[in-house]
């Protein structure tokens, strides 16, 4: 088991995010990096009748300079919360455990958070709670050019635009029955919501088994 894992903040991240965190003694979430577009920091992927769909949070940034992730604010002038809520309902209302978990999810599409990282942290805590996963995690105190001794850096490995062999292996091992699978086949790397709505209490078992394989 690695001493720890170094992660980015993420919005309803994919199962491999939780597998990586579960396989380590401690998870460190980078709080002082510069914000990067087109990552899981402000997006997740779900599976709809029309195929995979990215749900993106529009954000406010400072013009003319790079912006630290802990300064990034969701832009509520766009009605993205309503769009995400409608898209998730359309994609998963027929999933076997949708009704069981949806009440835990709805507040994230009604409450307004000042900062993206606070929204993502609240989501992480809720996902760990509903899946009964014990993960020790905290924020970094400064930007880490390199991970601490014994830590594995996956900040750029769990990424919607990159096919990293190690994380791809984790994603593909999380094979379960998805809504619309008959039409699209199994799609890896979707949001943790996909796993939760489709497998319910078995989600934690699948994550723990994948984490055990990662540690072996």
Residue pairs with C-beta under 8 A, 6 or more apart in sequence:
1 23
1 24
1 25
1 215
2 23
2 24
2 25
2 150
2 151
2 152
3 24
3 25
3 26
3 148
3 149
3 150
3 151
4 24
4 25
4 26
4 27
4 28
4 147
4 148
4 150
4 151
4 152
5 20
5 21
5 23
5 24
5 26
5 27
5 28
5 151
5 152
5 154
6 28
6 30
6 140
6 144
6 147
6 148
6 151
6 152
6 153
6 154
6 155
7 17
7 20
7 21
7 27
7 28
7 29
7 30
7 154
7 155
7 158
8 29
8 30
8 33
8 39
8 40
8 41
8 69
8 155
8 158
9 29
9 30
9 31
9 41
9 69
9 116
9 117
9 120
9 121
10 17
10 40
10 41
10 44
10 120
10 124
10 158
11 40
11 41
11 42
11 43
11 44
11 55
11 57
11 116
11 119
11 120
11 123
12 44
12 55
12 123
12 127
12 191
12 192
12 193
13 40
13 44
13 158
13 191
13 192
14 40
14 44
14 45
14 158
14 171
14 188
14 189
14 190
14 191
14 192
15 170
15 171
15 174
15 192
15 195
15 206
15 207
15 210
16 158
16 167
16 170
16 171
16 174
16 189
16 210
17 40
17 158
17 192
18 127
18 128
18 131
18 133
18 135
18 192
18 207
19 170
19 174
19 207
19 210
19 211
19 214
20 27
20 152
20 154
20 158
20 167
20 170
20 211
20 214
21 27
21 135
21 137
22 133
22 135
22 207
22 208
22 211
23 211
23 212
23 214
23 215
24 151
24 152
25 136
26 136
26 137
26 138
27 135
27 136
27 137
27 138
28 137
28 138
28 139
28 140
28 144
28 147
28 148
28 151
29 121
29 137
29 138
29 139
29 140
30 69
30 139
30 140
30 143
30 144
30 155
31 69
31 70
31 117
31 139
31 140
31 141
32 68
32 69
32 70
32 140
32 141
32 142
32 143
32 144
33 68
33 69
33 143
33 155
34 66
34 67
34 68
34 69
35 41
35 59
35 61
35 66
35 67
35 68
35 69
35 71
35 72
38 160
38 161
39 159
39 160
39 161
40 158
40 159
40 160
41 69
41 72
41 116
41 120
42 56
42 57
42 59
42 72
42 74
42 116
43 54
43 55
43 56
43 57
43 160
44 54
44 55
44 190
44 191
44 193
45 52
45 53
45 54
45 55
45 160
45 189
45 190
45 191
46 52
46 53
46 55
46 87
46 88
46 91
46 92
46 190
46 191
46 193
46 194
47 53
47 91
47 178
47 179
47 180
47 184
47 187
47 190
47 194
48 87
48 90
48 91
48 180
49 90
49 91
49 180
49 183
51 184
52 184
52 187
52 190
53 87
53 91
54 160
55 80
55 83
55 84
55 87
55 88
55 191
56 80
57 74
57 75
57 80
57 116
57 119
58 74
58 75
58 78
58 80
59 72
59 73
59 74
59 75
59 116
60 72
60 73
60 74
60 75
61 67
61 72
62 71
69 116
69 117
70 115
70 117
71 115
72 115
72 116
72 117
73 114
73 115
73 116
74 80
74 112
74 113
74 115
74 116
74 119
76 112
81 108
81 109
81 110
82 109
84 109
85 106
85 109
88 105
88 193
89 102
91 179
92 98
92 179
92 193
92 194
92 197
92 198
94 179
95 179
95 197
95 198
96 197
96 198
96 200
97 196
97 197
97 198
97 199
97 200
98 197
100 200
101 130
101 196
101 197
101 200
104 126
104 130
105 126
105 193
108 119
108 122
108 123
108 126
113 119
113 122
124 137
127 133
127 192
127 196
128 134
128 135
130 196
131 196
131 203
131 204
131 207
132 204
133 204
133 207
133 208
146 153
147 153
154 167
156 162
157 164
157 166
157 167
158 164
158 167
159 167
160 189
168 188
170 210
170 214
171 188
171 189
172 188
173 210
173 213
174 188
174 195
174 206
174 207
174 210
175 186
176 186
176 195
176 198
176 199
176 202
176 206
177 198
177 199
178 184
178 186
178 187
178 190
178 194
178 198
179 197
179 198
181 187
192 203
195 203
195 206
195 207
196 203
199 206
